[in-house]
Amino acid sequence: MNQLPNQPPNAFNVNEPQNPNVLNIPEQEVSSSSGVANSESGHTPASGKIIKDIKRIYIILLVIGLIVGGVVSLGIVTLLNKVDTIDIPARVDEKTQ
């Protein structure tokens, strides 16, 4: 496809090679925003701290959810006991009706 030099590239043309620097972003920002760290191990100290924080938040939310679920279930069982809906219903003879 022939384009004029001042025309933006066609984003819907699948045959045209993709250029990540279409928006004229400096190379450092392009490489850091892609999620790949520049260190050899792939993890920077900052990303390790973020992962630790996310794990800690996940565990805290899990524990809070379990506690709230336990309290709600105990409340429901107590309510059902007060209303006597848990007991086995009494038998009714069909002959007397």
TIVO-2410 file (N, C-alpha, C; in nm, 3 decimals):
# residues 97
REC num residu      c1      c2      c3 atome chaine
REC   1      M   0.084  -0.116   0.000     N      A
REC   1      M   0.000   0.000   0.000    CA      A
REC   1      M   0.089   0.124   0.000     C      A
REC   2      N   0.065   0.211  -0.090     N      A
REC   2      N   0.146   0.333  -0.101    CA      A
REC   2      N   0.084   0.443  -0.017     C      A
REC   3      Q   0.167   0.502   0.070     N      A
REC   3      Q   0.120   0.611   0.155    CA      A
REC   3      Q   0.209   0.732   0.133     C      A
REC   4      L   0.149   0.844   0.152     N      A
REC   4      L   0.225   0.967   0.148    CA      A
REC   4      L   0.307   0.976   0.277     C      A
REC   5      P   0.421   1.046   0.275     N      A
REC   5      P   0.506   1.053   0.394    CA      A
REC   5      P   0.439   1.116   0.515     C      A
REC   6      N   0.342   1.205   0.497     N      A
REC   6      N   0.280   1.271   0.611    CA      A
REC   6      N   0.154   1.201   0.659     C      A
REC   7      Q   0.117   1.088   0.599     N      A
REC   7      Q  -0.001   1.014   0.640    CA      A
REC   7      Q   0.033   0.919   0.754     C      A
REC   8      P  -0.057   0.904   0.853     N      A
REC   8      P  -0.034   0.806   0.959    CA      A
REC   8      P  -0.050   0.665   0.902     C      A
REC   9      P   0.018   0.566   0.960     N      A
REC   9      P   0.005   0.430   0.909    CA      A
REC   9      P  -0.135   0.375   0.933     C      A
REC  10      N  -0.177   0.284   0.847     N      A
REC  10      N  -0.308   0.222   0.858    CA      A
REC  10      N  -0.301   0.113   0.964     C      A
REC  11      A  -0.375   0.129   1.072     N      A
REC  11      A  -0.371   0.034   1.183    CA      A
REC  11      A  -0.439  -0.098   1.147     C      A
REC  12      F  -0.522  -0.100   1.043     N      A
REC  12      F  -0.596  -0.219   1.008    CA      A
REC  12      F  -0.527  -0.302   0.900     C      A
REC  13      N  -0.412  -0.261   0.854     N      A
REC  13      N  -0.340  -0.335   0.752    CA      A
REC  13      N  -0.254  -0.440   0.821     C      A
REC  14      V  -0.290  -0.568   0.808     N      A
REC  14      V  -0.218  -0.674   0.877    CA      A
REC  14      V  -0.088  -0.711   0.806     C      A
REC  15      N  -0.071  -0.673   0.681     N      A
REC  15      N   0.051  -0.706   0.608    CA      A
REC  15      N   0.166  -0.611   0.639     C      A
REC  16      E   0.134  -0.496   0.695     N      A
REC  16      E   0.236  -0.396   0.724    CA      A
REC  16      E   0.304  -0.431   0.856     C      A
REC  17      P   0.437  -0.427   0.865     N      A
REC  17      P   0.504  -0.459   0.991    CA      A
REC  17      P   0.468  -0.359   1.100     C      A
REC  18      Q   0.454  -0.411   1.222     N      A
REC  18      Q   0.416  -0.326   1.335    CA      A
REC  18      Q   0.538  -0.256   1.391     C      A
REC  19      N   0.527  -0.129   1.413     N      A
REC  19      N   0.634  -0.049   1.470    CA      A
REC  19      N   0.590  -0.002   1.608     C      A
REC  20      P   0.656  -0.047   1.718     N      A
REC  20      P   0.611  -0.005   1.851    CA      A
REC  20      P   0.637   0.142   1.878     C      A
REC  21      N   0.717   0.206   1.796     N      A
REC  21      N   0.750   0.346   1.819    CA      A
REC  21      N   0.669   0.437   1.727     C      A
REC  22      V   0.546   0.399   1.692     N      A
REC  22      V   0.461   0.478   1.604    CA      A
REC  22      V   0.425   0.611   1.670     C      A
REC  23      L   0.411   0.610   1.801     N      A
REC  23      L   0.371   0.731   1.872    CA      A
REC  23      L   0.490   0.818   1.910     C      A
REC  24      N   0.608   0.786   1.859     N      A
REC  24      N   0.731   0.860   1.887    CA      A
REC  24      N   0.764   0.863   2.037     C      A
REC  25      I   0.745   0.749   2.103     N      A
REC  25      I   0.781   0.735   2.244    CA      A
REC  25      I   0.929   0.700   2.249     C      A
REC  26      P   1.006   0.760   2.339     N      A
REC  26      P   1.147   0.724   2.349    CA      A
REC  26      P   1.166   0.576   2.380     C      A
REC  27      E   1.277   0.519   2.337     N      A
REC  27      E   1.302   0.375   2.349    CA      A
REC  27      E   1.297   0.325   2.493     C      A
REC  28      Q   1.343   0.405   2.589     N      A
REC  28      Q   1.342   0.361   2.728    CA      A
REC  28      Q   1.200   0.337   2.776     C      A
REC  29      E   1.109   0.426   2.741     N      A
REC  29      E   0.971   0.411   2.784    CA      A
REC  29      E   0.905   0.293   2.715     C      A
REC  30      V   0.937   0.268   2.591     N      A
REC  30      V   0.878   0.156   2.518    CA      A
REC  30      V   0.921   0.025   2.583     C      A
REC  31      S   1.049   0.010   2.616     N      A
REC  31      S   1.096  -0.116   2.673    CA      A
REC  31      S   1.046  -0.135   2.815     C      A
REC  32      S   1.035  -0.027   2.894     N      A
REC  32      S   0.989  -0.043   3.031    CA      A
REC  32      S   0.839  -0.062   3.039     C      A
REC  33      S   0.764  -0.007   2.945     N      A
REC  33      S   0.619  -0.022   2.950    CA      A
REC  33      S   0.573  -0.157   2.897     C      A
REC  34      S   0.661  -0.231   2.831     N      A
REC  34      S   0.620  -0.361   2.778    CA      A
REC  34      S   0.618  -0.467   2.886     C      A
REC  35      G   0.664  -0.437   3.006     N      A
REC  35      G   0.659  -0.531   3.116    CA      A
REC  35      G   0.784  -0.614   3.129     C      A
REC  36      V   0.882  -0.596   3.045     N      A
REC  36      V   1.006  -0.672   3.052    CA      A
REC  36      V   1.110  -0.588   3.122     C      A
REC  37      A   1.167  -0.642   3.229     N      A
REC  37      A   1.269  -0.567   3.302    CA      A
REC  37      A   1.402  -0.580   3.231     C      A
REC  38      N   1.489  -0.483   3.251     N      A
REC  38      N   1.617  -0.482   3.184    CA      A
REC  38      N   1.722  -0.564   3.255     C      A
REC  39      S   1.694  -0.613   3.376     N      A
REC  39      S   1.794  -0.691   3.448    CA      A
REC  39      S   1.797  -0.834   3.394     C      A
REC  40      E   1.902  -0.907   3.431     N      A
REC  40      E   1.920  -1.043   3.379    CA      A
REC  40      E   1.814  -1.138   3.432     C      A
REC  41      S   1.776  -1.126   3.559     N      A
REC  41      S   1.680  -1.219   3.618    CA      A
REC  41      S   1.537  -1.188   3.579     C      A
REC  42      G   1.510  -1.070   3.529     N      A
REC  42      G   1.374  -1.035   3.489    CA      A
REC  42      G   1.296  -0.968   3.599     C      A
REC  43      H   1.351  -0.961   3.721     N      A
REC  43      H   1.282  -0.897   3.832    CA      A
REC  43      H   1.370  -0.788   3.889     C      A
REC  44      T   1.312  -0.673   3.907     N      A
REC  44      T   1.384  -0.564   3.973    CA      A
REC  44      T   1.343  -0.563   4.119     C      A
REC  45      P   1.417  -0.498   4.206     N      A
REC  45      P   1.377  -0.492   4.347    CA      A
REC  45      P   1.239  -0.431   4.366     C      A
REC  46      A   1.203  -0.336   4.282     N      A
REC  46      A   1.071  -0.274   4.295    CA      A
REC  46      A   0.961  -0.373   4.258     C      A
REC  47      S   0.981  -0.454   4.155     N      A
REC  47      S   0.877  -0.550   4.117    CA      A
REC  47      S   0.864  -0.659   4.222     C      A
REC  48      G   0.975  -0.696   4.288     N      A
REC  48      G   0.968  -0.795   4.395    CA      A
REC  48      G   0.887  -0.743   4.512     C      A
REC  49      K   0.902  -0.615   4.544     N      A
REC  49      K   0.826  -0.556   4.653    CA      A
REC  49      K   0.678  -0.549   4.617     C      A
REC  50      I   0.649  -0.518   4.493     N      A
REC  50      I   0.509  -0.511   4.448    CA      A
REC  50      I   0.444  -0.649   4.456     C      A
REC  51      I   0.517  -0.752   4.415     N      A
REC  51      I   0.463  -0.888   4.421    CA      A
REC  51      I   0.438  -0.928   4.566     C      A
REC  52      K   0.530  -0.894   4.657     N      A
REC  52      K   0.510  -0.925   4.799    CA      A
REC  52      K   0.387  -0.854   4.853     C      A
REC  53      D   0.371  -0.727   4.816     N      A
REC  53      D   0.256  -0.650   4.863    CA      A
REC  53      D   0.125  -0.709   4.811     C      A
REC  54      I   0.124  -0.750   4.686     N      A
REC  54      I   0.003  -0.808   4.628    CA      A
REC  54      I  -0.031  -0.940   4.696     C      A
REC  55      K   0.070  -1.023   4.724     N      A
REC  55      K   0.046  -1.150   4.794    CA      A
REC  55      K  -0.010  -1.124   4.933     C      A
REC  56      R   0.049  -1.024   5.003     N      A
REC  56      R   0.003  -0.994   5.138    CA      A
REC  56      R  -0.142  -0.944   5.136     C      A
REC  57      I  -0.175  -0.859   5.041     N      A
REC  57      I  -0.313  -0.808   5.030    CA      A
REC  57      I  -0.409  -0.922   4.998     C      A
REC  58      Y  -0.367  -1.014   4.911     N      A
REC  58      Y  -0.452  -1.128   4.875    CA      A
REC  58      Y  -0.480  -1.215   4.998     C      A
REC  59      I  -0.377  -1.242   5.078     N      A
REC  59      I  -0.396  -1.326   5.197    CA      A
REC  59      I  -0.486  -1.255   5.298     C      A
REC  60      I  -0.466  -1.124   5.315     N      A
REC  60      I  -0.551  -1.049   5.408    CA      A
REC  60      I  -0.696  -1.052   5.363     C      A
REC  61      L  -0.721  -1.032   5.234     N      A
REC  61      L  -0.859  -1.036   5.183    CA      A
REC  61      L  -0.920  -1.175   5.197     C      A
REC  62      L  -0.838  -1.279   5.177     N      A
REC  62      L  -0.887  -1.415   5.192    CA      A
REC  62      L  -0.927  -1.443   5.336     C      A
REC  63      V  -0.845  -1.402   5.432     N      A
REC  63      V  -0.876  -1.423   5.573    CA      A
REC  63      V  -1.000  -1.344   5.613     C      A
REC  64      I  -1.010  -1.220   5.568     N      A
REC  64      I  -1.129  -1.139   5.600    CA      A
REC  64      I  -1.254  -1.205   5.542     C      A
REC  65      G  -1.246  -1.256   5.420     N      A
REC  65      G  -1.361  -1.322   5.358    CA      A
REC  65      G  -1.403  -1.447   5.433     C      A
REC  66      L  -1.305  -1.524   5.480     N      A
REC  66      L  -1.338  -1.644   5.558    CA      A
REC  66      L  -1.403  -1.607   5.692     C      A
REC  67      I  -1.353  -1.504   5.757     N      A
REC  67      I  -1.411  -1.462   5.885    CA      A
REC  67      I  -1.554  -1.412   5.865     C      A
REC  68      V  -1.574  -1.327   5.765     N      A
REC  68      V  -1.709  -1.275   5.739    CA      A
REC  68      V  -1.803  -1.388   5.700     C      A
REC  69      G  -1.756  -1.483   5.619     N      A
REC  69      G  -1.840  -1.596   5.582    CA      A
REC  69      G  -1.877  -1.682   5.701     C      A
REC  70      G  -1.782  -1.702   5.792     N      A
REC  70      G  -1.811  -1.781   5.913    CA      A
REC  70      G  -1.914  -1.712   6.001     C      A
REC  71      V  -1.900  -1.581   6.019     N      A
REC  71      V  -1.995  -1.507   6.103    CA      A
REC  71      V  -2.134  -1.509   6.040     C      A
REC  72      V  -2.141  -1.490   5.910     N      A
REC  72      V  -2.272  -1.491   5.842    CA      A
REC  72      V  -2.336  -1.629   5.851     C      A
REC  73      S  -2.258  -1.735   5.833     N      A
REC  73      S  -2.316  -1.870   5.839    CA      A
REC  73      S  -2.363  -1.903   5.980     C      A
REC  74      L  -2.288  -1.861   6.083     N      A
REC  74      L  -2.334  -1.882   6.221    CA      A
REC  74      L  -2.463  -1.805   6.248     C      A
REC  75      G  -2.472  -1.684   6.194     N      A
REC  75      G  -2.595  -1.606   6.210    CA      A
REC  75      G  -2.713  -1.672   6.143     C      A
REC  76      I  -2.692  -1.729   6.026     N      A
REC  76      I  -2.802  -1.796   5.955    CA      A
REC  76      I  -2.846  -1.921   6.029     C      A
REC  77      V  -2.750  -2.000   6.080     N      A
REC  77      V  -2.786  -2.121   6.155    CA      A
REC  77      V  -2.860  -2.085   6.283     C      A
REC  78      T  -2.815  -1.980   6.351     N      A
REC  78      T  -2.884  -1.937   6.473    CA      A
REC  78      T  -3.026  -1.891   6.442     C      A
REC  79      L  -3.043  -1.817   6.335     N      A
REC  79      L  -3.175  -1.770   6.295    CA      A
REC  79      L  -3.266  -1.888   6.260     C      A
REC  80      L  -3.214  -1.986   6.187     N      A
REC  80      L  -3.295  -2.102   6.151    CA      A
REC  80      L  -3.333  -2.183   6.274     C      A
REC  81      N  -3.245  -2.190   6.375     N      A
REC  81      N  -3.278  -2.260   6.498    CA      A
REC  81      N  -3.389  -2.188   6.574     C      A
REC  82      K  -3.385  -2.055   6.577     N      A
REC  82      K  -3.489  -1.979   6.648    CA      A
REC  82      K  -3.625  -1.993   6.582     C      A
REC  83      V  -3.627  -2.008   6.451     N      A
REC  83      V  -3.753  -2.018   6.378    CA      A
REC  83      V  -3.799  -2.163   6.370     C      A
REC  84      D  -3.717  -2.256   6.418     N      A
REC  84      D  -3.745  -2.400   6.416    CA      A
REC  84      D  -3.765  -2.454   6.275     C      A
REC  85      T  -3.683  -2.413   6.183     N      A
REC  85      T  -3.691  -2.467   6.048    CA      A
REC  85      T  -3.589  -2.578   6.025     C      A
REC  86      I  -3.502  -2.602   6.123     N      A
REC  86      I  -3.401  -2.707   6.108    CA      A
REC  86      I  -3.453  -2.841   6.157     C      A
REC  87      D  -3.546  -2.839   6.252     N      A
REC  87      D  -3.597  -2.964   6.308    CA      A
REC  87      D  -3.672  -3.045   6.202     C      A
REC  88      I  -3.676  -3.176   6.227     N      A
REC  88      I  -3.749  -3.265   6.137    CA      A
REC  88      I  -3.898  -3.239   6.155     C      A
REC  89      P  -3.972  -3.224   6.047     N      A
REC  89      P  -4.116  -3.196   6.062    CA      A
REC  89      P  -4.189  -3.316   6.123     C      A
REC  90      A  -4.292  -3.285   6.196     N      A
REC  90      A  -4.372  -3.391   6.259    CA      A
REC  90      A  -4.447  -3.469   6.153     C      A
REC  91      R  -4.463  -3.599   6.181     N      A
REC  91      R  -4.537  -3.682   6.087    CA      A
REC  91      R  -4.686  -3.658   6.103     C      A
REC  92      V  -4.752  -3.657   5.991     N      A
REC  92      V  -4.897  -3.639   5.991    CA      A
REC  92      V  -4.957  -3.763   5.928     C      A
REC  93      D  -5.049  -3.823   6.001     N      A
REC  93      D  -5.117  -3.940   5.944    CA      A
REC  93      D  -5.215  -3.896   5.837     C      A
REC  94      E  -5.207  -3.965   5.726     N      A
REC  94      E  -5.294  -3.929   5.615    CA      A
REC  94      E  -5.436  -3.982   5.638     C      A
REC  95      K  -5.452  -4.083   5.726     N      A
REC  95      K  -5.585  -4.142   5.748    CA      A
REC  95      K  -5.675  -4.049   5.828     C      A
REC  96      T  -5.618  -3.966   5.913     N      A
REC  96      T  -5.702  -3.881   5.999    CA      A
REC  96      T  -5.748  -3.756   5.927     C      A
REC  97      Q  -5.700  -3.727   5.816     N      A
REC  97      Q  -5.741  -3.602   5.751    CA      A
REC  97      Q  -5.865  -3.621   5.674     C      A
***
